[in-house]
Amino acid sequence: MSDRAAAGQTAVGALEIKDTRTGKIYNVPILEAGVEGDTAIRGTDLRQIKADEGEFGLLSYDPAFMNTASCKSAITFIDGEKGILRYRGYPIEQLAESATFLEVAWLLRNGELPTQPEYTQWVHGITYHTYVHESIRKFLDGFRYDAHPMSMLCSAVAALSSFYPKAKDIFDPEQRTLSIIRLLAKVPTLAAFAYRHVKGLPFVYPDNDLSYTENFLSMIARMSEPKYEANPVFGRALEVLFILHADHEQNCSTNAVRAVGSSQVDPFSAVAAGIAALFGPLHGGANEQVLRMTEEIGHAKNIPAFIGEVKSGKGRRLMGFGHRVYKSYDPRARLVKQLAHRVFEQVGMDKDLEIALELERIALSDDYFVSRKLYPNVDFYTGLIYRSMAFPNDFFTVLFAVARTAGWLAQWEEMLLDKEQKIARPRQIYIGYSERPYESKLTDKAPISKRDSIRK
Ligand code: ACO
């Protein structure tokens, strides 16, 4: 076990808890649970605290996991107060500047940067597996012309599980590697097919001569030209956005992948659960909402009225602002803002970017946002970049999902190999009725087997 893995085994003190119901005093060990100094108590250590012996024991009540560590992880480190994000120890800024997305995907999974032979083999494997079974094409063809591409992607990834039944052998390292390669390879193909379906365009098959992001752009945008050549600024911008979105520790969708994966289902099904979670407007759907918001505002002169509405507390939110973990500027948002300027140098300034910049300026100087530590998150500017690259609004979350697949898979495998993990199954505090007898309120006296039939 490495020094890093050993962290978390040592008690650095104890919490003395007095139960005023019984007068009993308990000592609960405080564990040094993380290399960056996090400390924690084990939730199950509270179970010994009981008012009488027949009781289950004290639970910790933590809706939305506001203060609960569900796992130990060596993958991603975030300091939300200081605005730090690192993958396997490497600062996100350095990876965004110099790495490729597939290098980062390897790093997330394996813990170290790949050597040249490892990288060559990894890229070859992923390139080789980009094609999907022709039946998947037919499956995607069955969707309505206006289907949301996230629904299509989620269903298609779940469907892949039926094409690879051996993927359920999750404790076989070879099968795991193959599934991980297949998912990283095929998710961009499925995403591009979903895009082309909605546009009513023929599917473009993968071009194995191109890099990961170039091939993705080719499958999206290629028309009659024999070889697609991506705009290099767009190609690199997409690669940087993929790197920035590749992982973000225990966010909603990663938690979904881990929770569903903890049932030991195959990784295609677990990743489909992550895609479903990412679809929500409070998570990956936020970048789409940012664009809807700037379009609705329409002009910089309407910003004060909009901000006033957000502050009135009637449920309106400034989309792309605020984060459960970051209580300062999201480091990814800073990088994305720089990237937005680079892309807009190519395509020209956009009205919505002007609105976004002005919204940010006003919000960062307004006490409502300052006092609540609400800063731009990664989604604030990504939508603007994606749209300037001609991606439709409802495709933004799909781009997020393509990138996050790398993180989901690394987190899924870490969870599987963690001896402390079991099937995820939280407790509840029951607040319903206590026992009461069944007395039907139905007046229909038909036999039980017929009561729910409309043809009696
Ligand atoms: N606009 C206005 N007010 C906000 C916003 C916002 N974007 N976010 C939080 N607040 C306010 C809340 O109303 C609350 O105020 P109150 O204390 O007066 O009631 C306070 O700030 C705390 O908000 P919570 O909802 O408790 O914060 P939480 O950590 O649960 O929510 C979240 C985090 C969901 C990201 C929230 O900030 C939000 O809805 N943001 C907009 C959606 C968004 O951009 N999501 C993307 C997140 S990043 C990602 O998933 C990739």
Boltz pocket constraint, residues with backbone or C-beta under 6 A from the ligand:
constraints:
  - pocket:
      binder: B
      contacts: [[A, 281], [A, 282], [A, 283], [A, 284], [A, 286], [A, 310], [A, 316], [A, 317], [A, 318], [A, 319], [A, 320], [A, 321], [A, 322], [A, 323], [A, 324], [A, 325], [A, 372], [A, 374], [A, 377], [A, 378], [A, 379]]
      max_distance: 6.0
